[in-house]
Amino acid sequence: MRKNEVKVTFEIVVHAIEGVPPDIEGHGVKIVWRRGSKEENQGTTKTSLCKSGSVQWKNETIVVHSTLVQDAHTHKFEEKNIGFAIKSTAPEGGRKKTVGAALVNLSDHVMSGKSERHCYPLRLKSSVGSSKGVPQLVLFIEAKWTKFNNKRLESIPESERGANKGGARMQVG
């Protein structure tokens, strides 16, 4: 069975957590993310305050470079996950505690050529109170292919697009 190797740069914008349980109200919240074991594929957002059952971030972008494997016959991609752990700190300080987590399969977004809004249910720790509905992590995800089977992909210049009759906007270089 033949496989394609696709190198993709994912831009993930952390937008919000909605439907946060009341016992986290007024707490500082940050997200710790990880995609594999490489140091460049892990990080932490800035801390933001939970207000009215919601935590909002501005300009919090995660860039992940990843190689995805695609079945050449079915065109399906193998799973490639990124994990998000939600950490909370009480207003009076103290240690940070993990209050929930979400797992996102990046291969579900590899065909997206533009930034799209996605909501992921958070699995809450049992020590955290319940909320109305399921808390959601809100992300905007965009995938940009950079290589296909080790061949660099480039955008076709605007001046050459007319001859392309509206077809593919990438060329193998």
Secondary structure by P-SEA (a helix, b strand, c coil): cbbbbbbbbbbbbbccccccccccccbbbbbbbbcccccccccccccccccccccccccbbbbbbbbbbbccccccccbbbbbbbbbbbcccccbbbbccccccccccccccccbbbbbbbbbccccccccccbbbbbbbbbbbbcccccbbbbccccccccccccccccccc
